[in-house]
Amino acid sequence: MAPADDPYAVLGIRRTASDKEIAKAYRALALKYHPDRNPGSSSAEAHFKRVSAAYETLKDATKRAQFESCGVDWPNMAPPPFRTYRETRVPFTYHIDLSDLFRPLFGRVDPPAGCTPTGHDDLRALFADLVSGGGRPNDASDAARPPMVRVHGLARDTTHNGAVGQVVAHDPHTHHVVVRMASSGSTLACQPSNVVPLVSAVVCGVRSRPELNGRRAYLAERTPAGRYVAYVPPALHAPITVRLRRLRLDVDTPVRLRGLEHVEYNGLHGCVVDVAPDGSRYTVATPTCTLRVRPKHIRVVLD
């Protein structure tokens, strides 16, 4: 694997992917780029080698933890091959920190009666095993963000699977996470492995509801019309639908490229590494190149 290749980006998966999801992504890409299916293609062979190397890193718990904890200090790391899009050259320093995906979970909010309040240290300890190498300290703005998650994988009460809620407490006796469901306002206790952080963004440029501009939103799903269903705390009972051009995604948000004139880039998965203050331009790093694109050219990877 080239030193700068991020194995998650190579396989096109989120950093919270399970072992089954990692194996599934690998099998699909390995089949696509296998030399037997692409005889004589040096490009396919190179992709196959990167995919195989990425899988070798992520299937091994020790190697995966080492990669996640080292970040940009991963041995011999260097910038990925440099390409251009529409003659726009983009300087690039690779930086993706797993703790950023879990940072919204480290907030402080009022818990329901009978539960221990969720604090920065409580949730950091609670999710330490998920981030495998610890996260960097949060700044004041991060600590103020309410934690929004999607519930999944429940075996008994499956009606909550796929539902969105806010982490409001941690039960020190059972080590369960307490989630206040957005739709009903009821609370649900579940294991940390049963919650996944939602992708977050900042609302900007919404004319019909200017009071929302500058506030943090959490993206739950994408509608057939291309809008995103977003929850803007504290009004969890009334999500909004908003186009991507009215949002400013965070750095490290996983995305997929689409609608580019240079069709060879369409379908590539990558991560946001830089964004204009108004969200009008994004710099996206993929396993093979770095491009500067408009919001219409990216789709947020939500699961």
Buried (B, 14 or more C-beta within 10 A) or exposed (E): BBEBBBBBBBBBBBBBBEEEBBBBBBEEBBEEBBEEEBEEEEEBBEBBBBBBBBBEBBBEEEEBEBBBBEBEEBEEBEEBEEBEBEEEEBEBEBEBBBBBBBBBBBBBBEBEEEBEEBBBEBBBEBBBEBBBBEBEEBEEEBBEBBBBBBBBEBEEEEEBEEBBBBBBBBBEEEEBBBBBBBEEEEBBBBEBEBBBBBBBBBBBBBEEEEEBEEEBBBBBBBEEEEBBBBBBBEEBEEBBEBBBBBBBBBBBBBBBBBEBEEEEBEEBBBBBBBBEEEBEBBBBBBBBBBBBBBBEBBBBBBE
